[in-house]
Amino acid sequence: MTKNNHKQMKYNGIYSDKFGTTEIVIENDFKTLTFEVDGVMFRGSEFSDFSVVDKTKYSIRQLERFTFYSTPIYQSEEVVSELCDCTITLTTPQAIIDIEENIVFYTDMQIECLLGKELPKPKGELESEKVNVTIKIKDKVYSESSDLIEIALDKINRQIGDKYKFRNCYGCMYGDYSVYGQSGFGTMLCFVGQKDKYLQVKDKFDYLNLEANYSQVQEIYCCDRFEIRKNGIGYR
């Protein structure tokens, strides 16, 4: 596991399916996640959209281990085959702020994503998608689950209270979500580019009137403009 100023990260991980368990290394440029299993390379922007990088490079035998589901491309007749019926686990270093001690320290966060089988109908949907988050803070282990990493982190955040804070986009003053929904991981919106207007948001109507010059970020990312999130800010 290496750190590189949040520009590029490599995580130790595990890929599991009905054929067994394989140790993997997951590379993250904070836009896409990439890993290799049995010589086959996968890439995705989140855990539920991993697809094979250039299927023409691999034989049918190489791909027969994996289970895919078909996701229609918006406003197109094309479909993309994406991984399902498997579990993908990674361990990432996360910065924690100790409010009382006024220090920042790193601890490992484990993120486990369990992807179910494809539903018969409607196409492009899974029977289940679950995210388990586990983190150890000062000799105490916190572990929570949800279909969204946001909710799992919310549950942990309520347990740690005001003593500790996450130093990442989830814990940042300017990280929020679309009112139209989100994915399980990696679709947080960053409003640091219009921080003054964002801090004036009082309700959903104000939030919808913000300019669309936000960027999309992963919950586990952090930039040098991070500020600890206060209660009652923004939409979430």
Secondary structure, DSSP 4 states (H G I P E B T S, - for coil): -B--TTTSEEEEEEEEETTEEEEEEEEE-SS-EEEEETTEEEEESSGGG-EES-GGGS-HHHHTT-EEEEEEPTTSS-EEEEEESEEEEEEEEEEEEETTTTEEEEEEEEEEEEE-PBPSSSTT-BS-EEEEEEEEETTEEEEEEESSHHHHHHHHHHHHTTTEEE-SSTTBTTEE--TT---SSS-EEE-GGGHHHHHT--SHHHHHTS-S--EEE-TT---TT--BPPTT-S--
